[in-house]
């Protein structure tokens, strides 16, 4: 039975019978999936991103993130690597193998060179380590920028 049939037969508006899984964004905000399990950081990031005009959904573990990323079209995913249930690198590999092209910014405490290379090799578009300032995060939340952390790394020299 389609939505129209439900309205005609029982007289209830279809939006009450079939609430949307994800609310359509009429203001064309950048839709962000924030995948983070540390609640104080989730609150602060959500507030900061929403104040900047982003529409933010939250996933607090890898399973929830995988479900949301496969059912809702996001412009950007901000992904912690150390997550309950499924870790961030596993998610990133899974998404890229499925052909998910969403811009992924890794936000993690894993700050070694090996961790950064591993995250970028898994398909991250940007890699930012904690602690950080919101101003550092915002450029990576622009999906159409086309700039990745790899394009910002000089071909020689030390990054200090």
N, CA, C and O of each residue as an XYZ file, in Angstrom:
640
protein
N       0.856     -1.176      0.000
C       0.000      0.000      0.000
C       0.899      1.235      0.000
O       1.758      1.371      0.871
N       0.715      2.124     -0.954
C       1.500      3.344     -1.037
C       1.000      4.387     -0.061
O      -0.040      4.212      0.574
N       1.737      5.460      0.055
C       1.350      6.532      0.976
C       0.017      7.150      0.592
O      -0.803      7.461      1.456
N      -0.199      7.327     -0.707
C      -1.442      7.933     -1.155
C      -2.635      7.064     -0.769
O      -3.665      7.580     -0.334
N      -2.501      5.747     -0.927
C      -3.586      4.836     -0.570
C      -3.879      4.908      0.914
O      -5.037      4.841      1.324
N      -2.847      5.044      1.717
C      -3.044      5.116      3.164
C      -3.817      6.374      3.529
O      -4.668      6.333      4.418
N      -3.544      7.474      2.873
C      -4.250      8.715      3.163
C      -5.711      8.576      2.782
O      -6.593      8.981      3.539
N      -5.976      8.004      1.608
C      -7.352      7.888      1.126
C      -8.171      6.930      1.974
O      -9.325      7.220      2.288
N      -7.599      5.797      2.350
C      -8.370      4.779      3.033
C      -8.648      5.102      4.489
O      -9.751      4.850      4.975
N      -7.662      5.660      5.203
C      -7.900      5.869      6.624
C      -7.917      7.338      7.029
O      -8.169      7.662      8.189
N      -7.655      8.213      6.088
C      -7.785      9.634      6.369
C      -6.665     10.252      7.190
O      -6.776     11.409      7.596
N      -5.607      9.529      7.442
C      -4.483     10.060      8.202
C      -3.415     10.527      7.226
O      -3.091      9.807      6.281
N      -2.862     11.718      7.436
C      -1.806     12.196      6.535
C      -0.648     11.202      6.489
O      -0.272     10.620      7.507
N      -0.096     11.018      5.305
C       0.960     10.020      5.130
C       2.193     10.323      5.973
O       2.887      9.393      6.385
N       2.494     11.609      6.247
C       3.682     11.914      7.029
C       3.541     11.448      8.472
O       4.546     11.314      9.170
N       2.321     11.197      8.935
C       2.132     10.645     10.271
C       2.254      9.129     10.257
O       2.686      8.531     11.243
N       1.878      8.506      9.150
C       1.986      7.056      9.034
C       3.411      6.611      8.730
O       3.862      5.579      9.224
N       4.112      7.383      7.924
C       5.441      7.019      7.477
C       6.408      8.159      7.750
O       6.777      8.883      6.826
N       6.826      8.337      8.999
C       7.764      9.430      9.272
C       9.071      9.192      8.526
O       9.515      8.051      8.395
N       9.682     10.252      8.043
C      10.913     10.086      7.260
C      12.045      9.556      8.123
O      12.159      9.908      9.297
N      12.877      8.712      7.541
C      14.058      8.213      8.238
C      15.019      9.370      8.461
O      15.582      9.515      9.546
N      15.205     10.181      7.452
C      16.063     11.353      7.555
C      15.279     12.541      7.013
O      14.695     12.463      5.932
N      15.268     13.608      7.743
C      14.530     14.788      7.341
C      15.225     15.437      6.154
O      16.442     15.623      6.169
N      14.467     15.776      5.142
C      15.035     16.444      3.967
C      15.503     17.829      4.368
O      14.837     18.530      5.130
N      16.644     18.209      3.851
C      17.217     19.511      4.181
C      16.821     20.509      3.114
O      17.325     20.468      1.992
N      15.926     21.395      3.464
C      15.464     22.377      2.504
C      16.432     23.541      2.354
O      16.401     24.242      1.342
N      17.295     23.759      3.351
C      18.203     24.898      3.287
C      19.543     24.519      2.652
O      20.459     25.341      2.614
N      19.667     23.291      2.154
C      20.862     22.820      1.475
C      22.089     22.845      2.381
O      23.198     23.093      1.908
N      21.906     22.594      3.667
C      23.025     22.490      4.583
C      23.882     21.295      4.212
O      23.404     20.332      3.612
N      25.143     21.369      4.573
C      26.018     20.218      4.423
C      25.600     19.221      5.496
O      25.562     19.554      6.681
N      25.289     18.009      5.080
C      24.834     16.969      6.003
C      26.046     16.161      6.457
O      26.761     15.581      5.640
N      26.268     16.132      7.774
C      27.434     15.498      8.372
C      26.999     14.331      9.247
O      26.050     14.442     10.023
N      27.706     13.207      9.112
C      27.568     12.107     10.054
C      28.777     12.157     10.967
O      29.906     11.960     10.517
N      28.552     12.418     12.238
C      29.612     12.468     13.246
C      29.656     11.114     13.941
O      28.714     10.735     14.637
N      30.748     10.392     13.749
C      30.907      9.060     14.326
C      31.927      9.159     15.450
O      33.135      9.182     15.211
N      31.432      9.216     16.660
C      32.267      9.462     17.849
C      31.556      8.883     19.056
O      30.340      9.024     19.187
N      32.303      8.228     19.946
C      31.694      7.619     21.123
C      31.935      8.395     22.417
O      31.384      8.038     23.459
N      32.738      9.437     22.368
C      33.005     10.242     23.567
C      31.943     11.340     23.668
O      32.000     12.335     22.946
N      30.976     11.150     24.568
C      29.793     12.019     24.621
C      30.095     13.512     24.793
O      29.466     14.322     24.113
N      31.028     13.918     25.672
C      31.311     15.360     25.770
C      31.820     15.949     24.448
O      31.469     17.074     24.092
N      32.640     15.196     23.732
C      33.127     15.677     22.440
C      31.989     15.728     21.424
O      31.919     16.655     20.616
N      31.102     14.743     21.461
C      29.949     14.734     20.559
C      29.110     15.989     20.780
O      28.726     16.654     19.818
N      28.822     16.316     22.037
C      28.007     17.508     22.333
C      28.685     18.774     21.820
O      28.049     19.608     21.175
N      29.970     18.913     22.108
C      30.690     20.123     21.695
C      30.776     20.237     20.169
O      30.555     21.312     19.610
N      31.093     19.137     19.507
C      31.202     19.169     18.049
C      29.857     19.422     17.390
O      29.758     20.211     16.450
N      28.827     18.756     17.882
C      27.495     18.975     17.301
C      27.119     20.451     17.414
O      26.666     21.057     16.443
N      27.307     21.021     18.591
C      26.951     22.427     18.788
C      27.760     23.326     17.862
O      27.202     24.201     17.200
N      29.069     23.115     17.811
C      29.917     23.950     16.963
C      29.579     23.832     15.492
O      29.518     24.838     14.784
N      29.358     22.610     15.025
C      29.026     22.405     13.610
C      27.660     22.977     13.273
O      27.487     23.595     12.223
N      26.689     22.777     14.154
C      25.359     23.329     13.885
C      25.380     24.851     13.887
O      24.674     25.480     13.098
N      26.181     25.451     14.763
C      26.306     26.909     14.762
C      26.926     27.412     13.460
O      26.690     28.551     13.056
N      27.715     26.566     12.807
C      28.327     26.920     11.523
C      27.410     26.595     10.343
O      27.775     26.828      9.190
N      26.221     26.056     10.628
C      25.246     25.801      9.576
C      25.197     24.378      9.047
O      24.502     24.115      8.065
N      25.907     23.462      9.664
C      25.892     22.070      9.240
C      24.704     21.349      9.873
O      24.284     21.680     10.982
N      24.172     20.367      9.162
C      23.154     19.467      9.705
C      23.892     18.221     10.180
O      24.570     17.572      9.384
N      23.773     17.874     11.459
C      24.610     16.839     12.058
C      23.762     15.676     12.565
O      22.811     15.862     13.323
N      24.129     14.473     12.127
C      23.602     13.231     12.686
C      24.729     12.576     13.466
O      25.904     12.784     13.161
N      24.378     11.790     14.467
C      25.363     11.167     15.356
C      25.276      9.652     15.257
O      24.185      9.088     15.173
N      26.435      8.995     15.268
C      26.537      7.549     15.454
C      27.597      7.338     16.526
O      28.695      7.886     16.437
N      27.263      6.535     17.550
C      28.187      6.368     18.666
C      28.950      5.049     18.649
O      29.740      4.779     19.554
N      28.724      4.230     17.635
C      29.525      3.019     17.474
C      29.599      2.675     15.990
O      28.889      3.255     15.169
N      30.467      1.727     15.663
C      30.691      1.394     14.270
C      29.495      0.783     13.565
O      29.273      1.052     12.384
N      28.722     -0.032     14.264
C      27.540     -0.630     13.631
C      26.513      0.430     13.255
O      25.961      0.415     12.155
N      26.264      1.347     14.180
C      25.308      2.427     13.902
C      25.803      3.300     12.752
O      25.018      3.709     11.897
N      27.094      3.581     12.733
C      27.673      4.397     11.663
C      27.532      3.707     10.316
O      27.200      4.347      9.318
N      27.782      2.412     10.285
C      27.682      1.668      9.038
C      26.245      1.692      8.519
O      26.013      1.898      7.328
N      25.298      1.483      9.405
C      23.890      1.514      9.011
C      23.503      2.888      8.453
O      22.891      2.982      7.389
N      23.862      3.941      9.172
C      23.489      5.289      8.727
C      24.177      5.666      7.421
O      23.550      6.248      6.536
N      25.442      5.344      7.295
C      26.176      5.703      6.083
C      25.636      4.972      4.853
O      25.771      5.457      3.730
N      25.033      3.824      5.064
C      24.480      3.051      3.952
C      23.011      3.343      3.683
O      22.466      2.857      2.692
N      22.352      4.127      4.542
C      20.931      4.411      4.343
C      20.619      5.884      4.146
O      19.541      6.222      3.656
N      21.536      6.766      4.515
C      21.328      8.210      4.379
C      22.485      8.764      3.553
O      23.631      8.347      3.720
N      22.184      9.697      2.671
C      23.242     10.305      1.869
C      23.855     11.474      2.634
O      23.205     12.498      2.850
N      25.100     11.312      3.036
C      25.828     12.357      3.762
C      26.822     13.024      2.827
O      27.329     12.409      1.888
N      27.090     14.290      3.101
C      28.117     15.012      2.364
C      29.492     14.734      2.955
O      30.490     14.665      2.239
N      29.525     14.574      4.284
C      30.782     14.387      5.013
C      30.547     13.420      6.167
O      29.503     13.454      6.818
N      31.530     12.558      6.411
C      31.550     11.730      7.612
C      32.782     12.129      8.405
O      33.896     12.115      7.882
N      32.581     12.486      9.670
C      33.693     12.719     10.599
C      33.808     11.432     11.407
O      32.888     11.078     12.145
N      34.921     10.737     11.274
C      35.052      9.370     11.758
C      36.176      9.208     12.767
O      37.346      9.432     12.453
N      35.810      8.816     13.981
C      36.809      8.406     14.964
C      37.271      7.004     14.584
O      36.509      6.244     13.986
N      38.498      6.656     14.920
C      38.993      5.320     14.584
C      38.743      4.308     15.695
O      38.525      3.127     15.425
N      38.775      4.763     16.931
C      38.625      3.855     18.071
C      37.168      3.870     18.527
O      36.766      4.688     19.354
N      36.387      2.944     17.966
C      34.951      2.887     18.206
C      34.549      1.539     18.778
O      35.220      0.536     18.536
N      33.457      1.507     19.539
C      32.909      0.216     19.949
C      32.326     -0.525     18.742
O      31.910      0.099     17.766
N      32.301     -1.818     18.815
C      31.676     -2.748     17.869
C      32.449     -2.909     16.567
O      32.868     -4.023     16.256
N      32.655     -1.851     15.797
C      33.435     -1.909     14.559
C      34.343     -0.683     14.535
O      33.869      0.444     14.679
N      35.652     -0.897     14.354
C      36.585      0.234     14.377
C      36.510      1.046     13.081
O      35.996      0.579     12.065
N      37.031      2.259     13.144
C      36.942      3.194     12.036
C      37.658      2.756     10.768
O      37.150      2.991      9.672
N      38.818      2.129     10.886
C      39.550      1.674      9.696
C      38.753      0.591      8.980
O      38.680      0.583      7.751
N      38.156     -0.321      9.739
C      37.321     -1.371      9.139
C      36.141     -0.752      8.404
O      35.812     -1.164      7.291
N      35.501      0.242      9.028
C      34.382      0.933      8.373
C      34.833      1.601      7.083
O      34.193      1.460      6.040
N      35.917      2.314      7.163
C      36.421      3.050      6.005
C      36.739      2.098      4.850
O      36.366      2.358      3.706
N      37.421      1.006      5.150
C      37.708     -0.002      4.114
C      36.426     -0.561      3.524
O      36.311     -0.700      2.306
N      35.467     -0.882      4.371
C      34.181     -1.440      3.929
C      33.455     -0.458      3.013
O      32.961     -0.836      1.950
N      33.393      0.824      3.439
C      32.687      1.834      2.654
C      33.328      2.044      1.296
O      32.633      2.131      0.284
N      34.638      2.125      1.269
C      35.327      2.359     -0.004
C      35.186      1.157     -0.929
O      35.048      1.331     -2.140
N      35.217     -0.067     -0.384
C      35.027     -1.264     -1.214
C      33.627     -1.295     -1.805
O      33.438     -1.798     -2.913
N      32.639     -0.763     -1.083
C      31.260     -0.702     -1.584
C      31.067      0.431     -2.582
O      30.028      0.516     -3.236
N      32.074      1.306     -2.701
C      31.981      2.408     -3.647
C      31.445      3.697     -3.050
O      31.119      4.630     -3.784
N      31.351      3.764     -1.723
C      30.877      4.983     -1.068
C      31.890      6.103     -1.299
O      33.056      5.978     -0.926
N      31.443      7.189     -1.910
C      32.323      8.298     -2.290
C      32.271      9.463     -1.306
O      32.928     10.481     -1.524
N      31.507      9.330     -0.235
C      31.356     10.406      0.742
C      32.723     10.854      1.269
O      33.606     10.035      1.525
N      32.870     12.155      1.422
C      34.088     12.737      1.978
C      34.224     12.285      3.432
O      33.317     12.507      4.235
N      35.343     11.655      3.776
C      35.562     11.165      5.139
C      36.749     11.880      5.762
O      37.862     11.853      5.237
N      36.483     12.520      6.897
C      37.517     13.161      7.693
C      37.720     12.304      8.933
O      36.806     12.162      9.745
N      38.908     11.734      9.087
C      39.227     10.967     10.279
C      39.611     11.948     11.376
O      40.445     12.831     11.176
N      38.986     11.778     12.545
C      39.273     12.604     13.720
C      39.600     11.652     14.851
O      38.715     10.966     15.361
N      40.870     11.603     15.250
C      41.303     10.557     16.156
C      42.456     10.994     17.048
O      43.138     11.981     16.774
N      42.657     10.238     18.116
C      43.810     10.453     18.992
C      45.046      9.733     18.458
O      46.153      9.971     18.940
N      44.873      8.867     17.481
C      46.000      8.137     16.891
C      46.816      9.098     16.035
O      46.402      9.488     14.944
N      47.985      9.471     16.555
C      48.722     10.567     15.942
C      50.083     10.199     15.368
O      50.857     11.090     15.016
N      50.397      8.906     15.264
C      51.690      8.552     14.691
C      51.619      8.650     13.168
O      50.537      8.634     12.582
N      52.766      8.750     12.553
C      52.841      8.797     11.101
C      52.219      7.530     10.501
O      51.500      7.597      9.504
N      52.502      6.382     11.115
C      51.959      5.121     10.615
C      50.431      5.126     10.659
O      49.785      4.642      9.730
N      49.844      5.674     11.739
C      48.388      5.765     11.848
C      47.820      6.656     10.754
O      46.809      6.323     10.134
N      48.465      7.780     10.522
C      47.984      8.718      9.511
C      48.031      8.093      8.120
O      47.073      8.198      7.354
N      49.140      7.447      7.799
C      49.276      6.803      6.496
C      48.240      5.692      6.361
O      47.627      5.543      5.304
N      48.042      4.915      7.417
C      47.053      3.834      7.394
C      45.646      4.376      7.135
O      44.899      3.813      6.335
N      45.291      5.461      7.806
C      43.967      6.065      7.616
C      43.780      6.604      6.211
O      42.720      6.424      5.611
N      44.784      7.254      5.691
C      44.698      7.793      4.327
C      44.680      6.672      3.298
O      43.953      6.746      2.307
N      45.474      5.640      3.530
C      45.484      4.500      2.613
C      44.148      3.756      2.625
O      43.756      3.172      1.615
N      43.454      3.773      3.752
C      42.140      3.115      3.847
C      41.068      3.903      3.109
O      39.979      3.387      2.858
N      41.370      5.155      2.761
C      40.411      5.938      1.982
C      39.968      7.236      2.612
O      39.067      7.891      2.089
N      40.575      7.635      3.728
C      40.219      8.926      4.332
C      40.615     10.060      3.392
O      41.645      9.996      2.720
N      39.788     11.089      3.358
C      40.100     12.272      2.558
C      40.908     13.279      3.356
O      41.698     14.038      2.795
N      40.711     13.284      4.652
C      41.441     14.166      5.571
C      41.693     13.413      6.861
O      40.985     12.456      7.177
N      42.713     13.846      7.618
C      43.088     13.190      8.867
C      43.470     14.276      9.857
O      44.412     15.034      9.622
N      42.753     14.354     10.950
C      42.998     15.372     11.977
C      43.129     14.674     13.314
O      42.319     13.812     13.654
N      44.153     15.046     14.077
C      44.366     14.408     15.369
C      43.842     15.270     16.508
O      43.822     16.499     16.439
N      43.417     14.570     17.565
C      42.956     15.221     18.789
C      44.179     15.473     19.657
O      45.109     14.667     19.631
N      44.219     16.540     20.412
C      43.230     17.622     20.489
C      43.298     18.517     19.254
O      44.298     18.534     18.536
N      42.228     19.251     19.023
C      42.110     20.095     17.843
C      41.214     21.276     18.173
O      40.545     21.292     19.206
N      41.207     22.247     17.303
C      40.303     23.392     17.400
C      39.261     23.259     16.295
O      39.548     22.701     15.236
N      38.074     23.758     16.531
C      37.007     23.682     15.533
C      37.451     24.301     14.212
O      37.085     23.813     13.143
N      38.236     25.371     14.282
C      38.709     26.040     13.067
C      39.561     25.113     12.208
O      39.607     25.281     10.990
N      40.239     24.132     12.819
C      41.019     23.154     12.063
C      40.118     22.140     11.375
O      40.436     21.642     10.294
N      39.005     21.842     12.001
C      38.086     20.828     11.502
C      37.233     21.331     10.341
O      36.966     20.584      9.399
N      36.810     22.576     10.400
C      35.840     23.104      9.441
C      36.255     22.971      7.973
O      35.417     22.582      7.159
N      37.492     23.268      7.592
C      37.828     23.115      6.169
C      37.656     21.685      5.663
O      37.323     21.485      4.495
N      37.873     20.704      6.505
C      37.695     19.316      6.111
C      36.243     18.898      6.008
O      35.949     17.804      5.527
N      35.338     19.743      6.447
C      33.901     19.445      6.395
C      33.253     20.013      5.148
O      32.029     19.972      5.016
N      34.027     20.527      4.255
C      33.504     21.039      2.992
C      33.733     19.993      1.917
O      34.843     19.877      1.398
N      32.702     19.226      1.573
C      32.886     18.102      0.658
C      33.311     18.484     -0.744
O      33.934     17.678     -1.434
N      32.993     19.682     -1.181
C      33.303     20.069     -2.553
C      34.649     20.762     -2.672
O      35.033     21.188     -3.761
N      35.368     20.879     -1.562
C      36.641     21.596     -1.616
C      37.656     20.886     -2.498
O      38.509     21.528     -3.111
N      37.563     19.546     -2.564
C      38.496     18.796     -3.391
C      39.881     18.689     -2.791
O      40.706     17.921     -3.286
N      40.154     19.434     -1.747
C      41.469     19.378     -1.134
C      41.491     18.311     -0.057
O      40.604     18.253      0.794
N      42.491     17.482     -0.101
C      42.663     16.483      0.940
C      43.961     16.768      1.656
O      44.768     17.585      1.212
N      44.153     16.093      2.757
C      45.383     16.306      3.506
C      46.598     15.943      2.658
O      47.657     16.555      2.799
N      46.456     14.956      1.780
C      47.583     14.587      0.912
C      47.988     15.757      0.019
O      49.173     15.936     -0.260
N      47.026     16.552     -0.431
C      47.369     17.666     -1.298
C      47.970     18.833     -0.531
O      48.503     19.769     -1.127
N      47.881     18.772      0.795
C      48.432     19.844      1.620
C      49.830     19.521      2.129
O      50.497     20.388      2.694
N      50.285     18.278      1.937
C      51.584     17.874      2.437
C      52.638     18.264      1.409
O      52.526     17.907      0.237
N      53.670     19.002      1.848
C      54.726     19.364      0.902
C      55.463     18.118      0.436
O      55.484     17.097      1.124
N      56.067     18.217     -0.743
C      56.755     17.056     -1.296
C      58.049     16.757     -0.572
O      58.575     15.651     -0.694
N      58.574     17.702      0.172
C      59.781     17.439      0.949
C      59.752     18.344      2.178
O      58.995     19.314      2.236
N      60.564     18.018      3.127
C      60.650     18.838      4.322
C      59.907     18.218      5.481
O      59.241     17.193      5.334
N      60.023     18.830      6.601
C      59.433     18.325      7.845
C      58.172     19.115      8.159
O      58.147     20.337      8.015
N      57.139     18.427      8.584
C      55.892     19.078      8.943
C      55.856     19.322     10.444
O      55.377     18.481     11.204
N      56.345     20.437     10.854
C      56.341     20.773     12.287
C      55.678     22.104     12.478
O      55.566     22.581     13.607
